[in-house]
C-alpha cells in the first residue's frame, strides 16, 4: 500500500509541477505584456503625440526626446533585472539551460557550478527573480527571450514541489518526504524542465523530448509519461490563463507564449529541398560563428568583467546600445510602407516614426514589437512588406546584439533572438529565391524565414529532435516538419565541424565534468587502475564511534565503503583495505549516531531505523557537534553491517574506461569501487574521474586528453 | 579513420533503411489501391450495371449475385494472404509488433518466439509476404490495417540492410560487416521500426517515439538522431512516390498512407474536457474488454485451431463472414442520405445499393471504402451524415470483426480497425452530446470521433506518448493534442486496472521472458543466489583443445566464463570453479580453433586474429566437425587469455533482484556472473532468469511470482 501511495504521489507532484510552472510562465508573460503596455501606450504615445503637437510639419527633432525616454525606460528595467541577478541569485543569470543540463547529467560539484543547495533550494527567491527578471529584461528591449529562463523556472519548480519544502523560505510542508533523494529529485526536475518548455512554446511533446535529449540518460516509460503529464497540464494551464487574460476565456486554441502563428500556404515542392539544405549550411556556419564569438566574449568577461558593478554597468551599456541602435536604424533605413500592405503588422502611431502619414516604418515594426510579434510578421507578412536593406541590417544588428546579450547578468534566453535573427536572413534569402525564379508561383518568403529561424537556432544550440518538435508545435504545423528536420540535421552536421553547441561551450568554460553520450573513442587502453582515486576512506563493519565522528568531521565524502579489515600498509601511506563488504551513506551514519545505536561489546540486534529521508543531500555537516556525543559514547562501537548497502557496484582493476563509462551512463552511478582479484578494495571512481577523460579529434585521429578539473 | 568510416556507414545504412522501408510501404499501398480498383470499378460496377439493366424497377434480387461475387473475390485475396503466411513465413502473421517488442527488448529464444535467424534473415521472403499479404488482407475486406505489418516490414528491412546480406537469398554484399553483431543490429531494427511507423502514418516523430517507447531502453542521442533520419527519409520517400502515383508529383504535402485529413473547426472549449475524459474511460473499458476477449480467443485458437488447414479455413470463414455481414447490414439498416449532404463521402454508383436514385447508403459508404477513407468520413463529414443506428451497428460489428481478425493467419494490423471502431462510437457520442446541449454551437461530432478513435486504440495497445504523436501527425493537427493526450492518459489508467495491452498479452501468451520497465516490486529479498543458475560450464585460461571441442559440441551456450582453476568438488556434482578471469564467446573459440592458435607447451604469443565478425550470431554449430581437427591438434593446448574479454559483469552472491534487474535493463546485458566473496565463480544469471520473476498485484498487495519458462 505504501508503494501505491508513493506512485500516486508522483503523479500528484507532477500535476502540481505543471500547474505552478504554468502560473510562473503566465505571470512572466503578463509582466512582459504590461511592461510593453507602459512603454508603448503610455510613455511613447504620449511623447510622440506631444511631438506632433509641437512641431507639426517639421519631422524629427523632438524624436530624440522620445529616444532618450525610451533608452531611460529600458535601462531602468534592465537595472532591476540585473540587480536581482547580481545581488540576489546569481544562478538566475543567463538562460539556465546549461545548469539544468549539468544537473540532469548528474553533476553536483559545489564550487564549479553553483552549489546544488543554492541552485535548487532558492526555489522561492529564484522564482521571483525569474518572473520579474525575465519580464524586465525582455521588457527592457534586450535581444533576449523569455523562454530559456522559463525552462529553468520549470526545473526549479520541479525541484521545489517534489521536495515539499523550501530552504530559503524555511517552510517544510512535510509532504513528499519519500522523494527527498537524488534520483527522485532528478526525475522531477526533468518533469519541470519539460513543463517549462511546454509552457514557453505550447509544445508538450517538444518539452518531453527536450528533457530527454538534454538530460535523461535512461528512457523510462513511467517517468516519460509523468513528464508528459506535467507538460500537458502546463500547456493547458497557460492556455487557460492567457485565454482568460486575452478575453477569450474557455477557448483553448491559444497556444503557448511563443506563438508563431499559422502558415496559410502550406505546400512546398521537391525542388525547394536543396534550397532548404543551403539554408541549413548557412545556419550551421552562422551558429558556429556565434558560438565561437560568444565563447571568446565569455572568456573575456570572466577575466575582465568580474566585479559586481562592472557587470551591472555592462548590462546598462547593452540596454542603452540596443535601444540606441534601434533608433539609429529606423532613422537611417528608409523603408516606409503604406499602411495595410502588411496585414499582420500592428500599425500603431509609433511605427510611423519618420515616415509620412499613411505609411509606417517597416524597421520600426520590427524593433518596436515584442520579439515574438516580430517573428510572426517575418513569417507571415506578404512578400513585399520588408525591404532588402531592412532585413540585412536587422539580421546583422540582431545577431551582434544577441551575441553581446547572452552572458550578461540578466535572465535571458537565446531561443527567440536566434529565431528572430534567422527569420530575418531566411526571409532575405526567400526574397532572392523569388527574384531568381520569378516564373514559379507559390514562393512564400515566410517559409524560408521559418527555415532560416530553425537553422540559426539549430546552429547555436545544436538540438535536433526536440527542436524539430518544438518548432512544429510552436507553428502548429506538421507539413513543414520534413524541411525543418532536414535543415536542423544539416545545421548540426555543419556546426559540429567547427565547434560545440552554445550550452556545451558554456559548460566547458565552467569546467564541469559532464558525461557525454558515448565514451571517448580510443580509450580502451585506459584501465580502472589509472582512472580511480586511491585515497579512499573506508570503514570496518564494526567501528568505534570516535573514528566515525572524526571521519565525518574531516571528510566531505557522500558515503563510505565498508570493508572487512583495515590494516596498516607497510609500503604506502594509505592503509591496506580488506574485502569490500558494503557501502554506507554519510547521512545514514549521521542518523545512526543521532539515534545512538551503539553497543559496548556485542553487536546490537538491528534496531529498526527509518532511513527514508536519508538519501537527502542536506548539508548536515555542521551539526555533528550538536549531537552532543559524550566521550563515553565515543568509546562505544557502532555495528554498521545491518544498515549498509550490502552490494555496491564494483569492477576489477583491469576494467577499461569505456566499460566504466557505460556503467556510469547507463545506471546513473555516482561512485564505483575498484577491487582487486581477491575482492579487496583498491580505489574508488567517481563521475568526475570518468569525465576527466575527453576525446579530441586532430585531423581525423582521435586522442584522449585528461582534463585538469578543480576539486 | 576506421571509427569515422563506421560512423559514416551507420548514417548511410539508416538512409537506405528509410528509402527501402518507404518503397515497401508504397508498394503495399499501391497494391491495396489496385485491389480496390479491381473490386469496385471492374467487378462490382459491371455486375451492378448489369443488374440495373435486367431488373429496372424492381429493387434487390440480383443484388445477391453482387454479394456472391464480392464474397468470392474477398475470399480469394484472403486465401492468398493466408497461404503466404501459413506455408511460407509464419512469422508474418498478425501485426508483428509483439515480435519487434521482444526483439528490441533483447530476447532471442529459439523455440518460443520464432528463431531469430528465420525472423530476421528471411528478409526478402518476408518482404514479399508483407507486401502481397498485407495488400491482400486489406484488399480482401478484412477488419485489418496495413500499418502494423508495415512497422514489422520496416524492422525487417532494418535488420536486412544493416547486415548487408540475406541468408534466404544467399547473397552477401560484403558491406556493413562491422554491424554484424547484436547491439548494432538491434539499433538498426529500431531505426527500421521507426521508419515503418513514419511510412505508415506520415509520422516521423511518432515513429521515433514508438521505437523508443516499445523498444529501446537506453536513450542515446546519436541512435535517436539516426532513427530520426530513417523515419524522415521514409516519410519523404513515401510522400514522393505516392504524390507521383496520385499525379501530383513534386508537391509533398501528401502525408503518409493513413491520412486522416485535416479538421476545419479546430477549437474546443474547457467544458468539453470532462466529455473527453468520459470518452477516455469508455475507451479504456472497451479496450480492456477487447484485450480480454482476444486473449481468450487466442488461447482457444492455440488449443483447437492448430492445423495448417484449420487456420486457412478460419481465415476464409472470417473473410466470408465479414463480407456477408457488411451486405446484411446495408440491407437491414435503412440509412439513405441524399447525395451531396456529405461532401467527403465518395458517392459512387455502388453506394447507392438499395437506396433510391439521388441517394446513397451511409452504411455502404462505411463498409465499401478502404478503412482509411471510412475513418476520414467519420472524422470530417457534417453532423447529420450518419444515422444513429448506422453508427451503433457499425461500431459493434467492427469491434467484433476486429476481435476475430486479430490473430488469424494473415498479416493484419489492429491500428486502423481500432481507430475505425472508436471513430464510430465517438461520433455517436458526439451526436448525443449535440442533442444534450442543443443551444451550444460549434459541436462537431468529428472531434468526438477523433477522441473516440484515440480512446479505442489507446485502450487496446496502451501506448501513450508515441500514440499521441502519431495521431497528431496523422491528422496534421496540433490543437487537439491536449485532449488526445488526456484521453490516452485516462484510457491507459482505466485499461491498466483490468489487464495489459494487447501486445503484452500476446507476448505473455507466447511465454516470452520480456523485461518490464521496472523491477518487480517487493523483490528486494530475492538474492542473486536464488536467481542464478549453477550449472555453468567454464574454461581455464589454458585449455586442452579436446575439451573445448567437446564443450562446443555438447552445449549451446553463447559464451563461456574463464576461471583461473577448475577443481572437482567433493560435495557437489558440479566442479568447484576458481576466480573469474574473463569471458569468451562461442564464436571466438570457434575462430581460434579454425586458425589453430595452438601450442604444445608454452603460451603462444598473441597472434593477431580478426574478431570483427565474431559477435555474429550465426549458427556455426554444425561446422565444428568440418574444421578437420586431427587428434594431434586435439592434444594441443589453447591459450585463451589473450583473446578473452577480461572483465565481464559480475555481482556478489548477496545482490538483490532489483539491482540485477537494473543492470540488465540499463546496460542491455545478456549475462551476468555471480561470484562469491573471494571472486570465485558461483553461477550465471541470464536475461531469462531475471524475467522469470513477475509481480502480481492482489488487492493492493504486491507479490512476486516465479514463472515457469520453457528452456
Interface residues (C-beta under 8 A of the other chain):
Chain A: X1 X3 X4 X204 X205 X208 X209 X212 X213 X216 X217 X218 X219 X220 X221 X222 X224 X225 X228 X229 X232 X235 X236 X239 X240 X249 X250 X251 X252 X253 X255 X266 X267 X268 X269 X270 X271 X464 X465 X468 X469 X472 X473 X476 X477 X478 X479 X481 X482 X485 X486 X489 X517 X518 X521 X522 X579 X646 X647 X651 X652 X654 X655 X656 X659 X662 X663 X666 X667 X668 X675 X677 X678 X679 X700 X701 X702
Chain B: X1 X3 X4 X204 X205 X208 X209 X212 X213 X216 X217 X218 X219 X220 X221 X222 X224 X225 X228 X229 X232 X235 X236 X239 X240 X249 X250 X251 X252 X253 X255 X266 X267 X268 X269 X270 X271 X464 X465 X468 X469 X472 X473 X476 X477 X478 X479 X481 X482 X485 X486 X489 X517 X518 X521 X522 X579 X646 X647 X651 X652 X654 X655 X656 X659 X662 X663 X666 X667 X668 X675 X677 X678 X679 X700 X701 X702
